[in-house]
Every structure is written in C-alpha cells, then in structure tokens.
Amino acid sequence: MKRFENNEELKQMYYDHILNYITRGQVETAPAEEPTSTVFYLPHQAVKKEKHGKTKWKIVFDASSHETNVPSLNNVLEMGPNLLPEIVAILLRFRLHPTGIAISHKRSFN
C-alpha cells in the first residue's frame, strides 16, 4: 500500500488490472467472513520491468507463498505426470507423413 501512496499511476494501473480480472471471472474477491472450509488465497504484487527505456508494470500472483506451519497452494496441488515429452513426440510424428489426423474425445468432468 505504501507503494501506491507514492505512485498514483501505479495505483490506477493496479486497480484497472484487478478489476479486469474480476469482470472476466479470472479472480474473485475474498469474502469478509471467515471461510468454513480450507481456502487458499493468492498474494499478489506489482512487478516493474524496464525495457528500452520504458517502464512496464504487471501483476504477479505467488502460489508458493505461505504462512508459518501452513502449506502453500503449490504444496497441496496434486502433481501429475510431465506431459511435455509426450507433446514433443506427437509433434514429431506429424512430420512423418504428409497428412496428419487428430481425433478429439469429448470428456465430462462431473
């Protein structure tokens, strides 16, 4: 908040970006009352990047941040297999033949 007091332009950019995230449904505001179940909140901050003499600000969310004796969101998310090697293999197989066919399976995640 101190950073916003000294920089009105940063404060307005931050407000506009957060409001944009909210209106697009990408984030939601935290309720004022205490949660009844386990909830993780993502802290966020403005990060300054200077390039070619211009200053650009962006909002960065930190899922690895945690309180003492409380796991972070990154710590409790379920780990899955590394799919990157499989993607590379699929792309390379497309180069073997002049025509590629892709079949999509519709899944329901109920």
C-alpha distances in whole Angstrom, upper triangle without the diagonal:
4,5,5,6,9,10,11,13,11,9,12,14,11,12,16,16,15,17,20,19,20,23,24,24,23,20,20,17,18,20,19,22,23,25,28,29,27,24,22,18,17,13,12,10,11,14,15,19,21,25,28,26,23,20,19,15,16,14,15,16,17,20,21,18,20,20,23,26,25,25,23,24,26,28,29,30,34,35,37,40,39,40,40,43,45,43,44,48,48,47,50,52,52,53,56,58,58,56,54,53,50,51,48,48,46,44,43,40,41
4,5,5,7,9,11,13,11,10,14,15,13,15,18,18,18,20,23,23,23,26,28,28,26,23,23,21,21,24,23,26,26,28,32,32,30,27,25,21,20,16,15,12,12,14,15,19,21,24,27,25,23,19,19,16,17,16,17,19,19,23,23,20,22,22,24,28,27,28,25,27,28,30,32,32,36,37,40,42,41,42,42,45,47,45,46,50,50,49,51,54,54,55,58,60,60,59,56,56,53,53,51,51,49,48,47,44,45
4,6,6,6,9,11,8,8,12,12,11,13,16,16,16,19,21,21,22,25,26,27,25,22,23,21,22,25,24,27,28,29,33,33,31,28,25,21,19,16,13,10,9,11,12,15,17,21,23,21,19,15,15,13,14,14,15,17,18,22,22,20,22,23,25,29,28,28,25,26,27,30,31,32,35,36,38,40,39,40,39,43,44,43,44,47,47,46,49,51,51,52,55,57,57,56,53,53,50,51,48,49,47,46,45,43,44
4,5,5,6,8,6,5,9,10,9,10,13,14,14,16,18,19,20,22,24,25,23,21,21,19,21,23,23,26,27,29,32,33,31,27,25,21,19,16,14,11,10,13,13,17,18,22,24,22,19,16,15,13,14,13,16,18,19,23,24,22,24,24,27,31,29,29,26,27,28,31,32,32,36,37,39,41,40,41,40,44,45,43,44,48,48,46,49,52,51,52,56,57,57,55,53,53,50,51,48,48,47,45,44,42,43
4,6,7,10,9,8,11,13,12,13,16,18,17,19,22,22,23,25,27,28,27,24,24,22,23,25,24,28,29,31,34,35,33,30,28,24,23,19,17,15,14,16,16,20,21,24,27,24,22,18,18,16,18,17,19,21,23,26,27,24,26,26,29,32,31,32,29,30,31,34,35,36,39,40,43,45,44,45,44,47,49,47,48,52,51,50,53,56,55,56,59,61,60,59,57,57,54,54,52,52,50,49,48,45,46
4,7,9,9,9,12,14,13,15,17,19,19,21,23,24,25,27,29,30,28,26,27,25,26,28,28,31,32,34,37,38,36,33,30,26,24,21,19,15,14,15,15,18,19,22,24,21,19,16,17,15,17,18,20,22,24,27,28,26,28,28,31,34,33,33,31,31,33,35,37,37,41,41,43,45,44,45,44,47,49,47,48,51,51,50,53,55,54,55,59,60,60,59,57,57,54,55,52,53,51,50,50,47,48
4,5,5,6,9,10,11,12,14,16,17,18,20,21,23,24,26,27,26,24,25,24,25,28,27,31,32,33,37,37,36,32,29,26,23,20,17,14,12,13,12,16,16,19,21,18,16,13,14,12,15,15,18,21,22,26,27,25,28,29,31,35,33,33,30,31,32,34,36,36,39,40,42,44,42,43,42,45,47,44,45,49,49,47,50,53,52,53,56,57,57,56,53,54,51,52,50,50,49,48,47,45,46
4,5,5,6,9,10,11,12,14,15,16,18,20,21,22,24,26,25,23,24,22,24,27,26,30,32,33,37,37,36,32,30,26,24,21,18,15,13,15,15,18,18,21,23,20,17,15,15,13,15,16,19,21,24,27,29,27,29,30,33,36,35,35,32,32,33,36,37,37,40,41,43,45,43,44,42,46,47,45,46,50,49,48,50,53,52,53,57,58,57,56,53,53,51,52,49,50,48,47,47,44,46
4,5,5,6,9,10,11,12,14,15,16,18,20,21,23,24,23,22,23,22,25,27,28,32,33,34,38,38,36,32,30,26,24,21,18,15,12,14,13,15,16,18,20,17,14,12,11,10,13,14,17,20,23,26,28,27,29,31,34,37,35,35,31,31,32,35,36,36,39,40,41,43,41,41,40,44,45,42,43,47,46,45,47,50,49,50,53,54,54,52,50,50,48,49,46,47,46,45,45,43,44
4,5,5,6,8,10,10,12,14,15,16,18,20,21,23,21,20,21,20,22,25,26,29,30,31,35,34,33,29,26,23,20,17,14,11,8,10,10,13,14,17,19,17,14,11,10,8,10,11,14,17,19,23,24,23,26,27,30,33,31,31,28,27,28,31,33,32,36,36,38,39,38,38,37,41,42,40,41,44,44,42,45,48,47,48,51,52,52,51,48,49,46,47,44,45,44,43,42,40,42
4,6,5,6,9,10,11,12,14,15,17,18,20,21,20,18,19,18,20,22,23,26,28,29,32,32,31,27,25,21,19,17,14,11,10,13,13,16,18,21,23,21,18,15,13,11,12,12,15,17,19,23,25,23,25,26,30,32,30,30,27,27,28,31,32,32,35,36,38,40,39,39,38,42,43,41,42,46,45,44,47,49,48,50,53,54,54,52,50,50,47,47,45,45,43,43,42,40,41
4,5,5,6,9,10,10,12,14,15,16,18,20,19,18,19,18,20,23,24,27,29,30,33,34,32,29,26,23,21,19,16,14,12,14,15,17,19,21,23,21,18,15,13,11,12,12,16,18,21,24,27,25,28,29,32,35,33,32,29,28,30,33,34,33,36,37,39,41,39,39,39,42,43,41,42,46,45,43,46,49,47,49,52,53,52,51,48,48,46,46,44,44,42,42,41,39,40
4,5,5,6,9,10,10,12,14,15,17,18,17,17,18,18,20,23,24,28,29,30,33,33,31,28,25,22,19,17,14,12,10,12,12,14,16,18,20,19,15,12,10,8,9,10,13,16,19,22,24,23,26,28,32,34,32,31,27,26,27,31,32,31,34,35,36,38,36,36,35,39,40,37,38,42,41,40,43,45,44,45,49,49,49,47,45,45,42,43,40,41,40,39,39,37,38
4,5,5,6,8,10,11,12,14,15,17,15,14,15,15,17,20,21,25,26,26,30,29,28,24,22,18,16,14,10,9,7,10,12,14,17,19,22,21,17,14,12,8,8,7,11,13,16,19,21,20,23,24,28,30,28,27,24,23,24,28,28,28,31,32,33,35,34,34,34,37,38,36,38,41,40,39,42,45,43,45,48,49,49,47,45,45,42,42,40,40,38,37,37,35,36
4,6,5,6,8,10,11,12,14,15,15,13,14,13,16,18,19,23,24,25,29,29,28,24,22,18,17,15,12,12,11,14,16,18,21,23,25,24,20,17,15,12,12,10,14,15,18,21,23,22,24,26,29,32,29,29,25,24,26,29,30,29,32,33,35,37,36,36,36,40,40,38,40,43,42,41,44,46,45,47,50,51,50,49,46,46,43,43,40,40,38,37,36,34,35
4,6,5,6,9,10,10,12,14,14,13,14,14,18,20,22,25,27,27,31,30,29,25,24,20,18,17,14,14,12,15,16,18,20,22,24,23,20,17,14,12,11,11,14,16,19,22,25,24,26,28,32,34,31,30,27,26,27,30,31,30,33,34,35,37,36,35,35,39,39,37,38,42,40,39,42,45,43,45,48,49,48,46,44,43,40,41,38,39,37,36,35,34,35
4,5,5,6,9,10,11,12,11,11,13,14,17,20,22,25,26,26,29,29,27,23,21,18,16,15,12,12,10,13,14,16,19,20,23,22,19,16,13,10,9,8,11,13,16,19,22,21,24,26,30,32,29,28,24,23,24,27,28,26,29,30,31,33,32,32,31,35,35,33,35,38,37,36,39,41,40,41,45,45,45,43,41,40,37,38,35,36,34,33,33,31,32
4,5,5,6,9,10,11,10,8,9,10,13,16,18,21,22,22,25,25,24,20,18,15,13,12,10,11,11,14,16,18,21,23,26,26,22,19,16,13,11,8,11,11,15,17,20,19,21,23,27,29,26,25,22,20,22,25,25,24,27,29,30,32,32,32,31,35,36,33,35,39,38,37,40,42,41,43,46,47,46,45,42,41,38,38,35,35,33,32,31,29,30
4,5,5,6,9,10,10,9,10,10,14,16,18,21,23,23,26,26,25,22,20,17,16,16,14,15,14,17,19,21,24,26,28,28,24,21,18,15,14,12,15,15,18,20,23,23,25,26,30,32,29,28,25,23,25,28,28,27,30,31,32,35,34,34,34,38,38,35,37,41,39,38,42,44,42,44,47,48,47,45,42,42,39,39,35,36,33,32,31,29,30
4,5,5,6,9,9,9,11,12,16,19,21,24,26,25,28,27,26,23,21,18,17,17,15,16,15,17,19,21,23,24,27,27,23,21,17,15,13,12,14,15,19,20,24,23,26,28,32,33,30,29,25,23,25,28,28,26,29,30,31,33,32,31,31,35,35,32,35,38,36,35,39,40,39,41,44,44,44,42,39,38,35,35,32,33,31,30,29,28,29
4,6,5,6,5,6,8,10,14,17,19,22,23,22,25,24,23,19,18,15,13,14,12,14,14,17,19,20,23,25,28,28,24,22,18,15,13,11,12,12,16,17,20,20,23,25,29,30,27,25,22,20,21,24,24,22,25,26,27,30,29,28,28,32,32,30,32,35,34,33,37,38,37,39,42,43,43,40,37,37,33,33,30,31,28,28,27,25,26
4,5,5,6,5,6,8,11,14,17,19,21,20,23,22,22,18,17,15,14,15,14,16,17,20,22,24,27,28,31,31,27,25,21,18,16,13,15,14,18,18,22,22,23,25,29,30,27,26,23,20,22,25,25,23,26,28,29,31,31,31,31,35,35,33,35,38,36,36,40,41,40,42,45,46,45,43,40,39,35,35,32,32,29,28,27,25,25
4,5,8,8,9,11,15,16,19,22,24,23,25,25,25,21,21,18,18,19,17,19,19,22,24,25,28,29,32,32,28,26,22,20,18,16,18,17,21,22,25,25,27,29,33,34,30,29,26,24,25,29,28,26,28,30,31,33,33,32,32,36,36,33,36,39,37,36,40,41,40,42,45,45,44,42,39,38,35,34,31,31,29,28,27,25,26
4,6,8,10,13,16,18,21,24,25,24,26,25,25,21,20,18,17,19,17,19,20,22,24,25,28,28,31,31,28,26,22,20,17,15,17,17,20,20,24,25,27,29,33,34,30,28,25,22,24,27,26,24,26,28,28,30,30,29,29,33,32,30,32,35,33,32,36,37,36,38,41,41,41,38,35,34,31,31,27,28,25,25,24,22,24
4,6,7,10,13,15,19,21,22,20,22,22,21,18,17,16,15,17,17,19,20,22,25,26,29,30,33,34,30,28,24,21,18,16,17,16,19,18,22,23,24,27,30,31,27,26,23,20,21,25,23,21,23,25,26,28,28,28,28,32,31,29,32,35,33,33,36,38,36,39,42,42,42,39,36,35,31,30,27,27,24,23,22,20,21
4,7,10,13,16,19,21,22,20,22,21,20,17,15,14,12,15,14,16,17,19,22,23,26,28,31,31,28,25,22,19,16,13,14,12,15,15,19,20,21,24,28,28,25,23,20,17,18,21,21,18,21,22,23,26,25,25,25,29,29,27,29,32,31,31,34,35,34,37,40,40,40,38,35,33,30,30,26,26,24,23,22,20,21
4,7,9,12,16,18,18,17,20,19,17,14,13,10,10,12,12,14,16,19,22,23,27,28,31,32,28,25,22,19,16,12,13,11,14,14,17,17,19,21,25,26,22,21,18,15,17,20,19,18,21,23,24,27,27,27,27,31,31,29,32,35,34,33,37,38,38,40,43,44,44,41,38,37,33,33,30,29,27,25,24,21,22
4,6,9,12,14,15,14,17,17,16,13,12,10,11,13,13,16,18,21,24,26,29,31,34,34,31,28,24,21,18,15,16,13,16,16,19,19,19,21,25,26,22,21,19,16,19,22,20,20,22,25,26,29,30,30,31,35,34,33,35,38,37,37,40,42,41,43,46,47,47,44,41,40,36,36,32,31,29,27,25,23,23
4,6,9,12,13,13,16,17,16,13,12,10,11,12,13,15,18,21,24,26,30,32,35,35,31,28,25,21,19,16,16,14,16,16,20,18,19,20,24,25,21,21,19,17,20,23,22,21,25,27,29,32,32,33,34,37,37,36,39,41,40,40,44,45,44,47,50,50,50,48,45,43,40,39,36,35,32,30,28,26,26
4,7,9,10,9,13,13,13,10,10,8,10,11,13,16,19,22,25,28,32,34,37,37,34,30,27,24,21,17,17,15,16,16,19,17,17,17,21,22,18,19,17,16,19,21,20,20,23,26,28,32,32,33,34,38,38,37,40,42,41,42,45,46,46,48,51,52,52,50,47,45,42,41,37,36,33,31,29,26,26
4,6,8,8,11,13,14,11,12,11,14,15,17,20,22,26,29,32,35,38,41,40,37,34,31,27,25,21,21,19,20,19,22,20,19,19,22,23,20,21,20,18,22,23,22,22,26,29,31,34,35,36,37,41,41,40,43,45,44,45,48,49,49,51,54,55,55,53,49,48,44,43,39,38,35,33,30,27,26
4,7,9,12,14,15,13,14,13,16,16,18,21,23,27,30,33,36,39,42,41,38,35,32,28,26,23,23,21,21,21,23,21,20,19,22,23,21,22,21,21,24,25,24,25,28,31,34,37,38,39,40,44,44,43,46,48,48,48,51,53,52,55,57,58,59,56,53,51,48,47,43,42,39,36,34,31,30
4,6,9,12,13,12,14,14,17,18,21,23,26,30,33,36,39,42,45,45,41,38,35,32,29,26,25,23,23,22,24,22,20,19,22,22,20,21,21,21,24,25,23,25,28,31,33,37,38,40,41,45,45,44,47,49,48,49,52,53,53,56,58,59,60,57,54,52,48,47,43,42,39,36,33,30,29
4,7,9,10,10,12,12,16,17,20,23,26,30,33,36,39,42,46,45,42,38,36,32,29,26,25,22,22,20,22,20,18,17,19,19,16,18,18,18,22,22,21,22,25,28,31,35,36,38,40,43,43,42,45,47,47,48,51,52,52,55,57,58,59,57,53,51,48,46,43,41,38,35,33,29,28
4,6,7,7,10,11,15,17,20,23,27,29,33,36,39,42,45,45,42,38,36,32,29,25,24,21,21,19,21,19,17,17,19,18,15,17,17,16,20,20,18,19,22,25,28,32,33,35,37,40,40,39,42,44,44,45,48,49,49,52,54,55,56,53,50,48,44,43,39,37,35,32,29,26,24
4,7,9,12,14,18,20,23,27,30,33,36,39,43,45,48,48,45,42,39,35,32,29,27,24,23,21,23,22,19,19,20,19,16,18,18,18,21,21,18,20,22,26,28,32,34,35,38,41,40,40,43,45,44,46,49,50,50,53,55,56,57,54,50,48,45,43,39,37,35,31,28,25,23
4,6,10,13,16,19,22,26,29,31,35,37,41,43,47,47,44,41,38,34,31,27,26,22,21,19,20,19,17,17,19,17,14,15,16,15,18,17,15,16,18,22,24,28,30,32,34,37,37,37,40,42,41,43,45,46,47,50,51,53,54,51,47,45,42,40,37,34,32,29,26,22,21
4,7,10,13,16,20,23,27,29,32,35,38,41,44,44,42,38,35,32,29,25,23,19,18,15,16,16,14,14,16,14,11,11,12,11,14,14,11,13,15,19,22,25,27,29,31,34,34,34,37,39,39,40,43,44,44,47,49,50,52,49,46,44,40,39,36,34,31,28,26,22,21
4,7,10,13,16,20,23,25,29,31,35,37,41,41,38,35,32,28,25,21,20,16,15,13,14,14,12,13,16,15,11,11,11,9,13,13,11,13,16,19,21,25,27,28,30,33,33,33,36,38,38,39,42,43,43,46,48,49,50,48,44,43,39,38,34,33,31,28,25,22,21
4,7,10,13,16,20,22,26,28,32,34,37,38,35,31,28,25,22,18,16,12,11,9,11,10,9,11,14,14,10,9,8,6,10,11,10,11,14,17,20,24,24,26,28,31,31,31,34,36,36,37,39,41,41,44,46,47,48,46,43,41,38,37,34,32,30,28,26,22,23
4,6,9,13,17,19,23,25,29,31,35,35,32,28,25,22,19,15,13,10,9,8,11,9,9,11,15,15,12,11,9,8,11,13,13,13,17,19,22,25,26,27,28,32,33,32,34,37,37,37,40,42,42,44,47,48,49,47,43,42,39,38,35,34,32,29,28,24,25
4,6,10,13,15,19,21,25,27,31,31,28,25,22,18,15,12,10,6,6,6,9,8,9,12,15,17,13,12,9,8,10,13,13,13,17,19,21,24,24,26,26,30,31,30,32,35,35,35,38,40,39,42,44,46,47,45,41,40,37,37,34,33,31,29,28,25,26
4,7,11,13,17,19,23,25,29,29,26,23,20,16,14,10,8,6,6,7,9,7,9,11,15,17,14,14,11,11,13,15,16,17,20,22,24,27,27,28,28,32,33,32,34,37,37,37,40,42,42,44,46,48,49,47,44,43,40,40,37,36,35,33,32,29,30
4,7,10,13,16,19,22,26,25,22,19,16,13,10,7,5,4,6,9,11,10,12,15,18,20,18,17,14,13,15,18,19,19,22,23,25,28,27,28,28,32,33,31,33,36,36,36,39,41,41,42,45,47,47,46,43,42,39,39,37,37,35,33,33,30,31
4,6,10,13,16,19,23,22,19,16,14,10,8,6,6,7,8,12,13,12,15,17,20,23,21,20,17,17,18,20,22,22,25,26,28,30,29,30,30,33,35,33,34,38,38,37,40,42,42,43,46,48,48,47,44,44,41,42,39,39,38,36,36,33,34
4,7,10,13,16,19,19,16,12,10,6,6,5,6,9,11,15,16,15,18,20,24,26,24,23,20,20,20,23,25,25,28,28,30,32,30,31,30,34,35,33,34,38,38,37,39,42,42,43,46,48,48,46,44,44,41,42,39,40,39,38,37,35,36
4,7,10,13,17,16,14,10,8,6,5,6,7,10,12,15,16,16,19,22,24,27,25,24,21,21,20,24,26,25,28,28,30,31,29,30,29,32,34,32,33,36,37,35,38,40,40,41,44,46,46,45,43,43,40,41,39,40,39,38,38,36,38
4,7,10,13,12,10,7,6,5,7,9,10,14,15,19,20,19,23,25,28,31,29,28,24,24,24,27,29,29,31,31,32,34,31,32,30,34,36,34,34,38,38,36,38,42,41,42,45,47,47,46,44,44,42,43,41,42,41,41,41,39,41
4,6,10,10,8,6,5,6,8,11,12,16,17,21,21,21,25,28,30,33,31,30,26,26,25,28,30,29,32,31,32,33,31,31,29,32,34,32,32,36,36,34,36,39,39,39,42,44,44,44,41,42,40,42,40,42,41,40,41,39,41
4,7,6,6,4,6,9,11,14,16,19,21,24,25,25,29,31,34,36,35,33,30,30,29,32,34,33,36,35,36,36,33,34,31,34,36,34,34,38,38,36,38,41,40,40,44,45,45,45,43,44,42,44,43,44,44,43,44,42,45
4,5,5,7,8,11,13,17,18,21,23,26,27,27,31,34,36,39,37,35,32,32,30,33,36,34,37,35,36,36,33,33,31,33,35,33,32,36,36,34,36,39,38,38,41,43,43,43,41,42,41,43,42,43,43,43,44,43,45
4,6,8,10,14,16,20,21,25,27,30,31,31,35,38,40,43,41,39,36,35,34,37,40,38,40,39,39,39,36,36,33,36,38,35,34,38,38,36,37,41,39,39,43,44,43,44,42,44,42,45,44,46,46,46,47,46,48
4,7,10,13,16,20,22,25,27,31,31,31,35,37,40,43,41,40,36,36,35,38,40,39,42,41,41,42,39,39,36,39,41,38,38,41,42,39,41,44,43,43,46,48,47,47,45,47,45,48,46,48,48,48,49,47,50
4,6,10,13,17,19,23,25,28,29,29,33,35,38,41,39,38,34,34,33,36,38,37,39,39,39,40,37,37,35,38,40,37,36,40,40,38,40,43,42,42,45,47,46,46,44,45,44,46,44,46,45,45,46,45,47
4,7,10,14,16,19,22,25,26,26,29,32,35,37,36,34,31,30,30,33,35,34,37,36,37,38,36,36,34,37,39,36,36,40,40,38,40,43,42,42,46,47,47,46,44,45,43,45,43,45,44,44,44,43,45
4,7,10,13,16,19,22,24,24,27,30,33,35,33,32,28,28,27,31,32,31,34,33,34,35,33,33,31,34,36,33,34,37,37,35,37,40,39,40,43,45,44,44,41,42,40,42,40,41,40,40,41,39,41
4,7,10,13,16,19,21,21,24,26,29,32,30,29,25,24,24,28,30,28,31,31,32,34,32,32,30,34,35,33,34,37,37,35,38,41,40,41,44,45,45,44,42,42,40,41,39,40,39,39,39,37,39
4,6,10,13,16,18,18,22,24,27,30,27,26,22,21,21,25,26,25,28,28,29,30,28,29,27,31,32,30,31,35,34,33,36,38,37,38,42,43,43,42,39,40,37,38,36,37,36,35,35,33,35
4,7,10,13,15,15,18,21,24,27,24,23,19,18,18,22,23,22,25,26,27,29,27,28,27,31,32,30,31,35,34,33,36,39,38,39,42,44,44,42,40,40,37,37,35,36,34,33,33,31,32
4,7,10,12,12,15,18,22,24,21,19,16,15,15,18,20,19,22,22,24,26,24,25,24,28,29,28,29,32,32,32,34,37,36,38,41,42,43,41,39,39,36,36,34,34,33,32,32,29,31
4,6,9,9,12,15,19,21,18,16,12,11,12,15,16,16,19,20,22,24,23,24,24,27,29,27,29,32,32,32,34,37,36,38,41,43,43,42,39,38,35,35,33,33,31,30,29,27,28
4,5,6,9,13,16,17,15,13,9,9,9,12,14,14,17,18,20,23,22,23,23,27,28,27,29,32,32,32,35,37,37,39,42,43,44,43,40,39,36,36,34,34,33,31,30,27,29
4,6,8,12,15,16,13,10,6,5,6,9,10,10,14,14,17,20,19,21,22,25,26,26,28,30,31,31,34,36,36,38,41,42,43,42,38,38,35,35,32,31,30,28,28,24,26
4,6,10,13,13,11,9,5,6,5,7,10,11,14,14,17,20,19,22,22,25,27,27,28,31,32,32,34,37,37,39,41,44,45,43,40,40,37,37,34,34,33,31,30,27,28
4,7,10,12,10,9,6,8,8,10,12,13,17,18,21,23,23,26,26,29,31,30,32,35,35,36,38,40,41,43,45,47,48,47,44,43,40,40,37,37,36,33,33,29,30
4,7,8,6,6,5,8,9,9,11,14,17,18,22,25,25,28,28,31,33,33,34,37,38,38,41,43,43,45,48,50,51,49,46,45,42,42,39,38,37,34,33,30,30
4,6,5,7,8,11,13,12,14,16,20,21,25,28,28,31,32,35,36,36,38,41,41,42,44,46,47,49,51,53,55,53,50,49,46,45,42,41,40,37,36,32,33
4,5,8,10,13,15,13,15,18,21,23,26,29,30,33,34,36,38,38,40,42,43,44,46,48,49,51,53,55,57,55,52,51,48,47,45,44,42,39,38,34,35
4,7,10,13,14,12,13,17,19,21,25,28,29,32,33,35,37,37,39,41,42,43,45,47,48,50,52,55,56,55,51,50,47,46,44,42,41,38,37,33,33
4,7,10,12,10,10,14,17,19,22,25,27,29,31,33,35,35,37,39,40,41,43,45,46,48,50,52,54,52,48,47,44,43,40,39,38,35,33,29,30
4,7,8,6,7,10,13,15,19,22,23,25,27,30,31,31,33,35,36,37,39,41,42,44,46,48,50,48,45,44,40,40,37,36,35,32,30,27,27
4,5,5,7,9,12,14,17,20,21,24,25,28,29,29,31,33,34,35,37,39,40,42,44,46,47,46,42,41,38,38,35,34,33,30,29,25,26
4,5,5,6,10,12,15,18,19,21,22,26,26,26,29,31,31,32,35,36,37,39,41,43,45,43,39,38,35,34,31,30,29,26,25,22,23
4,6,5,9,9,13,15,16,18,19,22,23,24,26,28,29,29,32,34,34,37,39,41,42,41,37,36,33,33,30,29,29,26,26,22,24
4,6,8,9,13,16,17,20,21,24,25,26,28,30,30,32,34,35,36,39,40,43,44,43,39,38,35,35,32,31,30,27,27,23,25
4,6,9,12,16,17,20,22,24,25,26,28,30,30,32,34,35,37,39,41,43,44,42,39,38,34,33,31,29,28,25,24,21,21
4,6,9,13,14,17,19,21,22,22,25,27,27,28,31,32,33,35,37,39,41,39,35,34,30,30,27,26,25,22,21,18,19
4,6,10,12,14,17,20,20,21,23,25,25,27,29,30,31,34,35,37,39,37,33,32,29,28,25,24,23,20,20,16,18
4,7,9,12,14,16,17,18,20,22,22,24,26,27,29,31,32,34,37,35,31,30,27,27,25,23,23,21,21,18,20
4,7,8,12,13,13,15,17,18,19,21,23,24,25,28,29,31,33,31,28,27,24,23,21,20,21,18,19,17,19
4,6,9,10,10,12,14,15,16,18,20,21,23,25,26,28,31,29,26,25,22,22,21,20,21,19,21,19,22
4,6,7,8,10,12,13,14,16,17,19,21,23,24,26,29,27,24,24,21,22,21,21,22,21,22,21,24
4,6,5,6,9,10,11,13,15,16,17,19,21,23,25,24,20,20,18,18,17,18,19,18,21,20,23
4,5,5,6,9,10,11,12,14,16,18,19,22,24,23,20,20,18,19,19,20,22,21,23,23,26
4,5,5,6,9,10,11,12,15,16,17,20,23,22,19,20,18,20,20,21,23,23,25,25,28
4,5,5,6,9,10,11,13,15,16,18,21,20,17,17,15,16,16,17,20,20,23,22,26
4,5,5,6,9,10,11,13,15,17,19,18,15,15,13,15,15,17,19,19,22,22,26
4,5,5,6,9,10,11,13,16,18,18,15,16,15,17,18,20,22,23,26,26,30
4,5,5,6,9,10,11,14,17,16,14,15,14,16,18,19,22,23,26,26,30
4,5,5,7,9,10,12,15,14,10,11,10,13,14,16,19,20,24,24,28
4,5,5,7,10,11,13,13,10,12,11,14,16,18,21,22,26,26,30
4,5,5,7,10,12,13,11,13,14,17,19,21,24,26,29,30,33
4,5,5,8,11,11,9,11,12,15,17,19,23,24,28,29,33
4,6,6,8,8,6,9,10,13,16,19,22,24,28,29,33
4,6,7,9,8,12,13,17,20,23,26,28,31,32,36
4,7,9,9,12,14,17,20,23,27,29,32,34,37
4,5,7,10,13,16,19,22,26,28,32,34,37
4,7,10,14,17,20,23,26,29,33,35,38
4,7,10,13,17,20,23,26,29,32,35
4,7,10,13,17,20,22,26,28,31
4,7,10,13,16,19,23,25,29
4,7,10,13,16,19,21,25
4,7,10,13,16,19,22
4,6,9,13,15,19
4,6,10,13,16
4,7,10,13
4,6,9
4,6
4
